[in-house]
Amino acid sequence: MEQSITQAFALVWQILTPIVIATLVVGLVVGLVQVVTQIQDQGIAYVLKLVSIGCVVYLLIGFISGEVLDFTRSVWGDLRYFR
């Protein structure tokens, strides 16, 4: 049971780390561009962050689905030991 919980947290960490890093980088770049150009529109930052999240998920969907499927199979396989 504890091993499955540890694996679940590790899986969430693996999936979310690239998304968070991409959003952080886009936010920093947009912030720097807004400071340099003195454009203070928050909508630009939100839209670009959402686009970056969509791109990262699109690029990593094969990895994400494969990892989630492997984890699901391992959990279903371990269910017989929880009696």
HUKAVEN-V445370 format. One record per residue. RES is the residue in one letter. SS is DSSP state (@ for helix, = for strand, . for the rest). PHI is phi in radians with two decimals (none if undefined). D_LAST is the distance of its C-alpha to the last C-alpha in Angstrom with 1 decimal. Layout:
BEGIN
RES,SS,PHI,D_LAST  RES,SS,PHI,D_LAST
END
This chain:
BEGIN
M,.,none,11.5  E,@,-1.15,15.1  Q,@,-1.14,16.2  S,@,-1.15,15.5  I,@,-1.16,17.4  T,@,-1.09,20.2  Q,@,-1.13,20.4  A,@,-1.13,20.7  F,@,-1.13,23.5  A,@,-1.13,25.2  L,@,-1.14,25.2  V,@,-1.06,26.7  W,@,-1.09,29.2  Q,@,-1.11,30.2  I,@,-1.32,30.7  L,@,-1.45,32.6  T,@,-1.02,34.8  P,@,-1.11,37.3  I,@,-1.18,37.5  V,@,-1.16,38.3  I,@,-1.13,40.8  A,@,-1.10,42.6  T,@,-1.14,42.9  L,@,-1.10,44.2  V,@,-1.10,46.7  V,@,-1.09,48.0  G,@,-1.09,48.2  L,@,-1.16,50.3  V,@,-1.13,52.5  V,@,-1.12,53.1  G,@,-1.09,53.9  L,@,-1.14,56.4  V,@,-1.12,58.0  Q,@,-1.19,58.3  V,@,-1.19,59.9  V,@,-1.17,62.4  T,@,-1.61,63.3  Q,.,1.05,63.0  I,.,-1.63,61.0  Q,.,-1.98,58.7  D,.,-1.62,56.9  Q,@,-1.29,53.1  G,@,-1.09,52.4  I,@,-1.07,53.2  A,@,-1.11,50.5  Y,@,-1.12,47.8  V,@,-1.12,48.7  L,@,-1.17,48.8  K,@,-1.15,45.5  L,@,-1.12,43.8  V,@,-1.13,45.5  S,@,-1.14,44.3  I,@,-1.10,40.7  G,@,-1.07,41.1  C,@,-1.14,42.7  V,@,-1.13,40.0  V,@,-1.11,37.2  Y,@,-1.08,39.2  L,@,-1.25,39.8  L,@,-1.85,36.2  I,@,-1.08,34.4  G,@,-1.14,33.7  F,@,-1.13,32.2  I,@,-1.07,30.2  S,@,-1.15,28.8  G,@,-1.12,28.0  E,@,-1.16,26.1  V,@,-1.14,24.2  L,@,-1.13,23.4  D,@,-1.09,22.3  F,@,-1.12,20.0  T,@,-1.08,18.5  R,@,-1.10,17.9  S,@,-1.19,16.3  V,@,-1.17,13.8  W,@,-1.12,13.1  G,@,-1.22,12.8  D,@,-1.47,10.3  L,@,-1.10,7.9  R,@,-1.20,6.6  Y,@,-1.56,5.7  F,.,-1.61,3.8  R,.,-1.30,0.0
END
